[in-house]
Amino acid sequence: MRLIFCCSALLLLILIPRACHGGNILVLPVEGSHWINMDILLQALHSRGHNITILRSSKSWYIKENSPYYNVITVPAERSLDQKMITDMITTIIEYERGSLPLMTFLHMTVGMFGSFAEAHRAVAKFATAILDDNELMRHLMDSKFDLLLTDPCWGGGVVLAKYLKLPLVYNVRWLIAGEAHLAIAPSPISYIPITGSGNTDKMSFFQRVKNMVLHLITQTQNHIIIKEVYQKLCDKYLGPDNDYNQLQLDADIWLMRVDFVFDYPRPTMPNVVYMGGFQCKPAKPLPQHLEDFVQSSGEHGVIIMSLGTYVNKLPADLTNEIAAFFAKLPQKVIWKYAGDRPATLGNNTLMVDWMPQNDLLGHPKIKLFVAHGGTNGVQEAIYHGVPVVGIPVFFDQYDNLLRLKDRGGAEILTLATLDKDDNFLKALQEVLNEPSYRMNMQRLSRLHRDQPITPMERALFWIEFVMRHKGAAHLKAESIRMPWYSYYSVDVALFLGGAMLLILLTVFIFIRCLFTAMCKRKVKHD
């Protein structure tokens, strides 16, 4: 009898329709810190039963070739965005920032480095070409019946591949080619939306708004040049000249935006933009025993952790020695993620490691301060755990990310040029450690960030699965993505109405003039 009951129950479970089924997802990721957050999203998708296939370059240095939760297709590539290209670019930036005036640094980052950025995009296009030219690979991808393509549009190859394979497109996004993604998809008044690199908040003086507009024009020009010279050529070759890359880029179904409005400033948005800022954050797990012992040895003084992110593993030797010497003067213990040579001035209170469980450390009650470069992942983790920050930005968006924390009272910022001058680093550390308001403000941001009906990860997973269930999300796309700029800004309407008004005024003027002339003639004739 029991056997019959068990068989009946098993049959019933088999016959009950499932609310959802595992999808088949193709992923074209980006290396470095962008891969770290993509990897977390892929693990969550795998846990829900989805099959994941990743396209990676043979020159990849972060994406593992073997994984228990995704399949890998390694594409032989003579050229792609590799570790050496990124490392050389960052070394150049660090050297320039340390020896230049602020204006020269600004010009170097916005204009001088453009050639290097363009070269990096050409390398990405070469990798996309290697994929699209491989007939056997493309036949395999088409036969695999993927439900969608998930990509980070910081680099543009995924857009072309999705269109070629006729797949719905989902972005894991913060940056779009040369600028912040909101600027492309949503109305973005430059009067109160700071452009990345401007160093502005959303409260700008007149001259700050001038700087904001100049930088916006520069980044839009850069974006136009890179698209025209790199990605539009890719479009023309594989999709045909009738396909405009700009429109394909905007035509993504869902934009999973790696920010939220606890971190970013309020701004207009669109229905298919989904905010998942902090999706990678989670409650802290127990530390490895050697780290737990080191942290507990700090006593009442607590611990400082320092990391300059995925790309910056080394600094100039003189700067490293200065930082180590400043740490040695503090009563706190320090855990410093650093892959370079051991500084000669390293104190007994400082532990240098090649890797550390950053999220778990930030969630430990003994952590008093986070010395960070200002990458989005680290900033979001600091907010989630309520840990104040001393920021040392290196490149791209990092200063602006840290500025958002400073503007809310949770951080202090130093530059590479001033870090080792006048004990600035030591003063900043002591200020944030000893002034309670920094921790109070970060804990307030943490409470705001956590007070949501569902977690950012759950929100991201829902919308990815929504696209798979409905074969896209066309009903959420505004008509603006298909409008030329002169229609979007109603320039044609303004010209038409202005012309109509001028025509009316001209007609009235001619009528009055004719009437006046006729009356004058009649008067002369009467006289």
BADOMI-774901 format. One record per residue (C-alpha): x, y, z; residue in one letter; chain; residue number from 1. Coordinates in steps of 0.1 Angstrom, whole numbers, plus 5000, padded with zeros to 4 digits. Layout:
BADOMI-774901
<rec <X Y Z> A A NUM>
...
***
This chain:
BADOMI-774901
<rec <5000 5000 5000> M A 1>
<rec <5028 5023 5009> R A 2>
<rec <5045 5016 4976> L A 3>
<rec <5014 5025 4957> I A 4>
<rec <5010 5057 4976> F A 5>
<rec <5047 5067 4970> C A 6>
<rec <5043 5060 4932> C A 7>
<rec <5011 5080 4931> S A 8>
<rec <5027 5110 4948> A A 9>
<rec <5057 5108 4925> L A 10>
<rec <5035 5107 4894> L A 11>
<rec <5015 5136 4907> L A 12>
<rec <5047 5157 4912> L A 13>
<rec <5058 5149 4877> I A 14>
<rec <5024 5159 4862> L A 15>
<rec <5020 5191 4881> I A 16>
<rec <5030 5220 4857> P A 17>
<rec <5060 5240 4868> R A 18>
<rec <5057 5277 4874> A A 19>
<rec <5090 5282 4856> C A 20>
<rec <5115 5261 4837> H A 21>
<rec <5153 5264 4833> G A 22>
<rec <5163 5288 4806> G A 23>
<rec <5192 5287 4782> N A 24>
<rec <5213 5318 4786> I A 25>
<rec <5243 5330 4764> L A 26>
<rec <5267 5353 4781> V A 27>
<rec <5293 5376 4766> L A 28>
<rec <5310 5391 4797> P A 29>
<rec <5337 5417 4805> V A 30>
<rec <5370 5410 4823> E A 31>
<rec <5382 5423 4857> G A 32>
<rec <5358 5437 4883> S A 33>
<rec <5330 5436 4858> H A 34>
<rec <5334 5399 4856> W A 35>
<rec <5333 5396 4894> I A 36>
<rec <5298 5410 4897> N A 37>
<rec <5286 5391 4865> M A 38>
<rec <5300 5359 4881> D A 39>
<rec <5278 5364 4912> I A 40>
<rec <5247 5369 4890> L A 41>
<rec <5255 5338 4870> L A 42>
<rec <5258 5317 4902> Q A 43>
<rec <5224 5329 4912> A A 44>
<rec <5209 5320 4878> L A 45>
<rec <5225 5286 4879> H A 46>
<rec <5209 5280 4914> S A 47>
<rec <5175 5285 4898> R A 48>
<rec <5181 5258 4872> G A 49>
<rec <5192 5279 4842> H A 50>
<rec <5218 5266 4818> N A 51>
<rec <5245 5291 4812> I A 52>
<rec <5271 5293 4783> T A 53>
<rec <5299 5318 4783> I A 54>
<rec <5319 5330 4754> L A 55>
<rec <5355 5338 4765> R A 56>
<rec <5387 5348 4747> S A 57>
<rec <5417 5325 4747> S A 58>
<rec <5435 5355 4762> K A 59>
<rec <5410 5357 4791> S A 60>
<rec <5427 5362 4825> W A 61>
<rec <5397 5362 4849> Y A 62>
<rec <5371 5339 4834> I A 63>
<rec <5379 5303 4843> K A 64>
<rec <5377 5277 4816> E A 65>
<rec <5362 5251 4839> N A 66>
<rec <5333 5258 4862> S A 67>
<rec <5305 5238 4879> P A 68>
<rec <5278 5263 4871> Y A 69>
<rec <5285 5274 4835> Y A 70>
<rec <5297 5260 4802> N A 71>
<rec <5325 5277 4784> V A 72>
<rec <5333 5282 4748> I A 73>
<rec <5368 5295 4744> T A 74>
<rec <5373 5315 4711> V A 75>
<rec <5409 5316 4698> P A 76>
<rec <5417 5353 4694> A A 77>
<rec <5449 5368 4680> E A 78>
<rec <5438 5400 4697> R A 79>
<rec <5414 5409 4725> S A 80>
<rec <5413 5431 4756> L A 81>
<rec <5440 5414 4777> D A 82>
<rec <5456 5419 4811> Q A 83>
<rec <5487 5437 4797> K A 84>
<rec <5467 5463 4778> M A 85>
<rec <5447 5472 4810> I A 86>
<rec <5478 5471 4833> T A 87>
<rec <5498 5494 4809> D A 88>
<rec <5469 5518 4807> M A 89>
<rec <5465 5520 4845> I A 90>
<rec <5503 5524 4851> T A 91>
<rec <5503 5554 4827> T A 92>
<rec <5473 5569 4845> I A 93>
<rec <5489 5566 4880> I A 94>
<rec <5522 5581 4868> E A 95>
<rec <5505 5610 4851> Y A 96>
<rec <5482 5618 4880> E A 97>
<rec <5510 5619 4905> R A 98>
<rec <5531 5644 4885> G A 99>
<rec <5505 5667 4870> S A 100>
<rec <5483 5697 4879> L A 101>
<rec <5446 5690 4882> P A 102>
<rec <5438 5707 4849> L A 103>
<rec <5464 5687 4831> M A 104>
<rec <5451 5655 4847> T A 105>
<rec <5416 5663 4836> F A 106>
<rec <5427 5670 4800> L A 107>
<rec <5449 5638 4800> H A 108>
<rec <5420 5616 4811> M A 109>
<rec <5394 5632 4788> T A 110>
<rec <5415 5638 4757> V A 111>
<rec <5450 5624 4760> G A 112>
<rec <5439 5588 4769> M A 113>
<rec <5413 5587 4741> F A 114>
<rec <5437 5569 4718> G A 115>
<rec <5442 5541 4744> S A 116>
<rec <5405 5537 4750> F A 117>
<rec <5398 5535 4712> A A 118>
<rec <5425 5509 4709> E A 119>
<rec <5409 5488 4737> A A 120>
<rec <5376 5490 4718> H A 121>
<rec <5393 5479 4686> R A 122>
<rec <5406 5449 4705> A A 123>
<rec <5371 5440 4717> V A 124>
<rec <5358 5443 4681> A A 125>
<rec <5386 5419 4670> K A 126>
<rec <5373 5394 4695> F A 127>
<rec <5337 5399 4683> A A 128>
<rec <5350 5394 4647> T A 129>
<rec <5367 5361 4657> A A 130>
<rec <5333 5349 4671> I A 131>
<rec <5312 5360 4641> L A 132>
<rec <5338 5347 4615> D A 133>
<rec <5337 5312 4630> D A 134>
<rec <5310 5295 4609> N A 135>
<rec <5310 5263 4630> E A 136>
<rec <5307 5282 4662> L A 137>
<rec <5279 5304 4649> M A 138>
<rec <5260 5273 4637> R A 139>
<rec <5264 5258 4671> H A 140>
<rec <5251 5290 4688> L A 141>
<rec <5221 5291 4665> M A 142>
<rec <5213 5254 4671> D A 143>
<rec <5215 5258 4708> S A 144>
<rec <5182 5278 4709> K A 145>
<rec <5192 5303 4736> F A 146>
<rec <5165 5323 4753> D A 147>
<rec <5185 5355 4756> L A 148>
<rec <5219 5371 4756> L A 149>
<rec <5233 5386 4788> L A 150>
<rec <5262 5411 4784> T A 151>
<rec <5279 5441 4799> D A 152>
<rec <5277 5469 4772> P A 153>
<rec <5307 5487 4785> C A 154>
<rec <5323 5470 4754> W A 155>
<rec <5301 5467 4724> G A 156>
<rec <5305 5432 4709> G A 157>
<rec <5274 5418 4727> G A 158>
<rec <5250 5441 4710> V A 159>
<rec <5260 5430 4675> V A 160>
<rec <5261 5393 4685> L A 161>
<rec <5225 5395 4700> A A 162>
<rec <5212 5410 4668> K A 163>
<rec <5230 5385 4646> Y A 164>
<rec <5215 5356 4666> L A 165>
<rec <5181 5373 4669> K A 166>
<rec <5181 5370 4707> L A 167>
<rec <5164 5392 4734> P A 168>
<rec <5191 5413 4750> L A 169>
<rec <5196 5420 4787> V A 170>
<rec <5223 5443 4801> Y A 171>
<rec <5243 5440 4833> N A 172>
<rec <5252 5477 4830> V A 173>
<rec <5267 5508 4845> R A 174>
<rec <5287 5521 4815> W A 175>
<rec <5279 5523 4778> L A 176>
<rec <5310 5527 4756> I A 177>
<rec <5323 5561 4767> A A 178>
<rec <5297 5573 4792> G A 179>
<rec <5272 5564 4820> E A 180>
<rec <5243 5543 4807> A A 181>
<rec <5215 5566 4819> H A 182>
<rec <5227 5593 4795> L A 183>
<rec <5218 5571 4765> A A 184>
<rec <5184 5556 4777> I A 185>
<rec <5168 5582 4800> A A 186>
<rec <5162 5620 4799> P A 187>
<rec <5193 5635 4816> S A 188>
<rec <5193 5672 4823> P A 189>
<rec <5230 5682 4825> I A 190>
<rec <5220 5711 4848> S A 191>
<rec <5217 5687 4878> Y A 192>
<rec <5231 5653 4866> I A 193>
<rec <5269 5653 4871> P A 194>
<rec <5289 5638 4842> I A 195>
<rec <5314 5612 4853> T A 196>
<rec <5348 5628 4856> G A 197>
<rec <5334 5662 4864> S A 198>
<rec <5338 5659 4902> G A 199>
<rec <5304 5676 4906> N A 200>
<rec <5275 5667 4928> T A 201>
<rec <5239 5673 4918> D A 202>
<rec <5241 5708 4933> K A 203>
<rec <5263 5728 4909> M A 204>
<rec <5273 5764 4907> S A 205>
<rec <5273 5782 4873> F A 206>
<rec <5309 5774 4865> F A 207>
<rec <5304 5738 4876> Q A 208>
<rec <5275 5735 4852> R A 209>
<rec <5298 5750 4824> V A 210>
<rec <5324 5723 4832> K A 211>
<rec <5297 5696 4833> N A 212>
<rec <5284 5707 4798> M A 213>
<rec <5320 5708 4784> V A 214>
<rec <5327 5673 4797> L A 215>
<rec <5294 5660 4784> H A 216>
<rec <5302 5673 4749> L A 217>
<rec <5336 5657 4751> I A 218>
<rec <5323 5623 4761> T A 219>
<rec <5295 5624 4736> Q A 220>
<rec <5321 5632 4709> T A 221>
<rec <5343 5603 4720> Q A 222>
<rec <5312 5580 4720> N A 223>
<rec <5303 5590 4685> H A 224>
<rec <5339 5585 4672> I A 225>
<rec <5343 5551 4688> I A 226>
<rec <5309 5539 4675> I A 227>
<rec <5315 5552 4640> K A 228>
<rec <5351 5539 4637> E A 229>
<rec <5347 5506 4656> V A 230>
<rec <5312 5492 4662> Y A 231>
<rec <5293 5506 4632> Q A 232>
<rec <5319 5489 4610> K A 233>
<rec <5312 5457 4628> L A 234>
<rec <5275 5463 4622> C A 235>
<rec <5279 5470 4585> D A 236>
<rec <5300 5439 4580> K A 237>
<rec <5278 5413 4598> Y A 238>
<rec <5243 5429 4599> L A 239>
<rec <5242 5451 4568> G A 240>
<rec <5245 5488 4564> P A 241>
<rec <5208 5493 4572> D A 242>
<rec <5214 5486 4609> N A 243>
<rec <5224 5516 4630> D A 244>
<rec <5246 5506 4660> Y A 245>
<rec <5232 5534 4682> N A 246>
<rec <5197 5522 4678> Q A 247>
<rec <5206 5485 4683> L A 248>
<rec <5224 5495 4715> Q A 249>
<rec <5194 5513 4729> L A 250>
<rec <5170 5484 4719> D A 251>
<rec <5180 5461 4748> A A 252>
<rec <5150 5447 4765> D A 253>
<rec <5161 5452 4802> I A 254>
<rec <5189 5473 4816> W A 255>
<rec <5199 5459 4850> L A 256>
<rec <5216 5490 4864> M A 257>
<rec <5243 5484 4890> R A 258>
<rec <5233 5514 4911> V A 259>
<rec <5204 5525 4933> D A 260>
<rec <5192 5559 4946> F A 261>
<rec <5208 5554 4981> V A 262>
<rec <5241 5556 4963> F A 263>
<rec <5233 5577 4932> D A 264>
<rec <5216 5610 4929> Y A 265>
<rec <5178 5610 4920> P A 266>
<rec <5172 5614 4882> R A 267>
<rec <5147 5606 4855> P A 268>
<rec <5145 5569 4845> T A 269>
<rec <5127 5545 4821> M A 270>
<rec <5104 5515 4825> P A 271>
<rec <5129 5490 4813> N A 272>
<rec <5157 5502 4837> V A 273>
<rec <5158 5479 4867> V A 274>
<rec <5180 5490 4897> Y A 275>
<rec <5200 5463 4913> M A 276>
<rec <5227 5483 4931> G A 277>
<rec <5243 5461 4958> G A 278>
<rec <5230 5429 4943> F A 279>
<rec <5264 5413 4950> Q A 280>
<rec <5263 5421 4987> C A 281>
<rec <5253 5396 5013> K A 282>
<rec <5256 5389 5050> P A 283>
<rec <5291 5382 5061> A A 284>
<rec <5303 5346 5065> K A 285>
<rec <5329 5335 5091> P A 286>
<rec <5364 5345 5082> L A 287>
<rec <5392 5320 5076> P A 288>
<rec <5408 5312 5110> Q A 289>
<rec <5441 5330 5104> H A 290>
<rec <5422 5362 5095> L A 291>
<rec <5398 5358 5124> E A 292>
<rec <5427 5355 5148> D A 293>
<rec <5444 5386 5134> F A 294>
<rec <5411 5406 5136> V A 295>
<rec <5405 5395 5172> Q A 296>
<rec <5440 5405 5182> S A 297>
<rec <5431 5441 5175> S A 298>
<rec <5413 5445 5208> G A 299>
<rec <5392 5476 5212> E A 300>
<rec <5410 5495 5184> H A 301>
<rec <5396 5474 5156> G A 302>
<rec <5408 5468 5121> V A 303>
<rec <5413 5488 5089> I A 304>
<rec <5411 5470 5055> I A 305>
<rec <5426 5484 5023> M A 306>
<rec <5421 5473 4987> S A 307>
<rec <5426 5492 4955> L A 308>
<rec <5405 5468 4935> G A 309>
<rec <5410 5442 4908> T A 310>
<rec <5432 5462 4884> Y A 311>
<rec <5455 5481 4908> V A 312>
<rec <5476 5453 4923> N A 313>
<rec <5508 5475 4926> K A 314>
<rec <5518 5511 4933> L A 315>
<rec <5551 5529 4929> P A 316>
<rec <5575 5518 4956> A A 317>
<rec <5579 5553 4972> D A 318>
<rec <5541 5556 4976> L A 319>
<rec <5538 5521 4990> T A 320>
<rec <5564 5529 5016> N A 321>
<rec <5546 5561 5026> E A 322>
<rec <5513 5543 5030> I A 323>
<rec <5529 5515 5051> A A 324>
<rec <5546 5540 5073> A A 325>
<rec <5514 5558 5080> F A 326>
<rec <5496 5526 5089> F A 327>
<rec <5524 5517 5113> A A 328>
<rec <5516 5549 5133> K A 329>
<rec <5480 5537 5140> L A 330>
<rec <5469 5516 5170> P A 331>
<rec <5445 5497 5147> Q A 332>
<rec <5454 5465 5129> K A 333>
<rec <5455 5467 5091> V A 334>
<rec <5447 5441 5064> I A 335>
<rec <5461 5453 5031> W A 336>
<rec <5454 5435 4998> K A 337>
<rec <5485 5441 4978> Y A 338>
<rec <5505 5420 4953> A A 339>
<rec <5536 5441 4950> G A 340>
<rec <5569 5439 4969> D A 341>
<rec <5568 5441 5007> R A 342>
<rec <5574 5478 5018> P A 343>
<rec <5605 5484 5039> A A 344>
<rec <5584 5505 5063> T A 345>
<rec <5557 5479 5070> L A 346>
<rec <5547 5479 5106> G A 347>
<rec <5539 5449 5129> N A 348>
<rec <5502 5459 5129> N A 349>
<rec <5498 5454 5091> T A 350>
<rec <5491 5421 5074> L A 351>
<rec <5496 5421 5036> M A 352>
<rec <5476 5395 5016> V A 353>
<rec <5472 5386 4979> D A 354>
<rec <5435 5382 4983> W A 355>
<rec <5409 5388 5010> M A 356>
<rec <5372 5380 5015> P A 357>
<rec <5362 5417 5013> Q A 358>
<rec <5325 5413 5018> N A 359>
<rec <5330 5391 5049> D A 360>
<rec <5356 5415 5064> L A 361>
<rec <5334 5445 5058> L A 362>
<rec <5306 5427 5077> G A 363>
<rec <5328 5419 5107> H A 364>
<rec <5320 5440 5138> P A 365>
<rec <5357 5448 5144> K A 366>
<rec <5362 5466 5110> I A 367>
<rec <5364 5504 5116> K A 368>
<rec <5374 5517 5082> L A 369>
<rec <5377 5508 5046> F A 370>
<rec <5405 5523 5025> V A 371>
<rec <5392 5519 4989> A A 372>
<rec <5398 5530 4954> H A 373>
<rec <5361 5537 4948> G A 374>
<rec <5350 5510 4924> G A 375>
<rec <5312 5504 4923> T A 376>
<rec <5314 5469 4939> N A 377>
<rec <5335 5481 4969> G A 378>
<rec <5314 5512 4974> V A 379>
<rec <5282 5492 4974> Q A 380>
<rec <5296 5467 4999> E A 381>
<rec <5307 5495 5022> A A 382>
<rec <5272 5510 5021> I A 383>
<rec <5256 5475 5027> Y A 384>
<rec <5277 5469 5058> H A 385>
<rec <5278 5506 5070> G A 386>
<rec <5316 5510 5070> V A 387>
<rec <5331 5545 5065> P A 388>
<rec <5356 5550 5037> V A 389>
<rec <5388 5568 5030> V A 390>
<rec <5390 5569 4992> G A 391>
<rec <5420 5569 4970> I A 392>
<rec <5406 5570 4934> P A 393>
<rec <5428 5560 4905> V A 394>
<rec <5408 5563 4873> F A 395>
<rec <5374 5565 4855> F A 396>
<rec <5344 5567 4878> D A 397>
<rec <5361 5561 4911> Q A 398>
<rec <5364 5597 4923> Y A 399>
<rec <5327 5603 4914> D A 400>
<rec <5316 5572 4933> N A 401>
<rec <5335 5583 4964> L A 402>
<rec <5322 5618 4960> L A 403>
<rec <5287 5604 4965> R A 404>
<rec <5297 5589 4998> L A 405>
<rec <5315 5621 5009> K A 406>
<rec <5285 5642 4999> D A 407>
<rec <5264 5621 5023> R A 408>
<rec <5290 5623 5051> G A 409>
<rec <5304 5588 5049> G A 410>
<rec <5338 5593 5034> A A 411>
<rec <5369 5614 5029> E A 412>
<rec <5388 5615 4995> I A 413>
<rec <5425 5618 4988> L A 414>
<rec <5442 5620 4954> T A 415>
<rec <5474 5601 4943> L A 416>
<rec <5490 5635 4939> A A 417>
<rec <5484 5646 4975> T A 418>
<rec <5484 5613 4993> L A 419>
<rec <5520 5614 5005> D A 420>
<rec <5522 5651 5012> K A 421>
<rec <5518 5669 5046> D A 422>
<rec <5507 5637 5064> D A 423>
<rec <5474 5639 5044> N A 424>
<rec <5468 5602 5045> F A 425>
<rec <5473 5599 5082> L A 426>
<rec <5451 5629 5089> K A 427>
<rec <5423 5615 5068> A A 428>
<rec <5425 5581 5085> L A 429>
<rec <5424 5597 5120> Q A 430>
<rec <5396 5620 5110> E A 431>
<rec <5373 5592 5098> V A 432>
<rec <5383 5569 5127> L A 433>
<rec <5378 5594 5155> N A 434>
<rec <5347 5614 5142> E A 435>
<rec <5316 5593 5149> P A 436>
<rec <5294 5610 5123> S A 437>
<rec <5311 5591 5094> Y A 438>
<rec <5301 5557 5108> R A 439>
<rec <5266 5570 5117> M A 440>
<rec <5260 5583 5082> N A 441>
<rec <5272 5551 5066> M A 442>
<rec <5250 5530 5089> Q A 443>
<rec <5220 5553 5079> R A 444>
<rec <5228 5546 5042> L A 445>
<rec <5229 5509 5051> S A 446>
<rec <5195 5510 5067> R A 447>
<rec <5181 5528 5036> L A 448>
<rec <5197 5503 5012> H A 449>
<rec <5184 5472 5031> R A 450>
<rec <5149 5486 5035> D A 451>
<rec <5134 5471 5003> Q A 452>
<rec <5105 5447 4996> P A 453>
<rec <5128 5423 4978> I A 454>
<rec <5165 5421 4975> T A 455>
<rec <5183 5436 4944> P A 456>
<rec <5194 5401 4934> M A 457>
<rec <5158 5388 4935> E A 458>
<rec <5147 5418 4914> R A 459>
<rec <5175 5411 4888> A A 460>
<rec <5166 5374 4886> L A 461>
<rec <5129 5382 4882> F A 462>
<rec <5135 5405 4852> W A 463>
<rec <5159 5381 4835> I A 464>
<rec <5133 5353 4838> E A 465>
<rec <5106 5377 4827> F A 466>
<rec <5124 5383 4794> V A 467>
<rec <5128 5345 4789> M A 468>
<rec <5091 5339 4796> R A 469>
<rec <5079 5366 4773> H A 470>
<rec <5106 5365 4746> K A 471>
<rec <5116 5401 4753> G A 472>
<rec <5101 5432 4769> A A 473>
<rec <5091 5453 4739> A A 474>
<rec <5062 5469 4758> H A 475>
<rec <5086 5486 4782> L A 476>
<rec <5107 5503 4755> K A 477>
<rec <5099 5540 4749> A A 478>
<rec <5095 5552 4714> E A 479>
<rec <5124 5576 4720> S A 480>
<rec <5149 5549 4711> I A 481>
<rec <5137 5550 4675> R A 482>
<rec <5135 5588 4672> M A 483>
<rec <5163 5609 4656> P A 484>
<rec <5177 5636 4679> W A 485>
<rec <5159 5665 4661> Y A 486>
<rec <5125 5648 4667> S A 487>
<rec <5133 5638 4703> Y A 488>
<rec <5141 5674 4712> Y A 489>
<rec <5113 5687 4690> S A 490>
<rec <5138 5708 4670> V A 491>
<rec <5117 5701 4638> D A 492>
<rec <5085 5712 4656> V A 493>
<rec <5102 5743 4670> A A 494>
<rec <5114 5752 4635> L A 495>
<rec <5080 5746 4620> F A 496>
<rec <5062 5766 4646> L A 497>
<rec <5088 5794 4643> G A 498>
<rec <5085 5794 4606> G A 499>
<rec <5047 5794 4608> A A 500>
<rec <5048 5824 4632> M A 501>
<rec <5072 5843 4610> L A 502>
<rec <5049 5836 4580> L A 503>
<rec <5019 5849 4599> I A 504>
<rec <5038 5880 4610> L A 505>
<rec <5052 5885 4575> L A 506>
<rec <5016 5882 4561> T A 507>
<rec <5002 5907 4586> V A 508>
<rec <5031 5931 4579> F A 509>
<rec <5025 5929 4541> I A 510>
<rec <4988 5933 4546> F A 511>
<rec <4993 5963 4568> I A 512>
<rec <5018 5978 4544> R A 513>
<rec <4995 5973 4514> C A 514>
<rec <4966 5988 4534> L A 515>
<rec <4987 6017 4544> F A 516>
<rec <4999 6022 4507> T A 517>
<rec <4964 6020 4494> A A 518>
<rec <4952 6046 4520> M A 519>
<rec <4981 6069 4511> C A 520>
<rec <4973 6067 4474> K A 521>
<rec <4936 6074 4480> R A 522>
<rec <4945 6104 4501> K A 523>
<rec <4969 6118 4475> V A 524>
<rec <4943 6113 4448> K A 525>
<rec <4916 6131 4469> H A 526>
<rec <4939 6160 4474> D A 527>
***
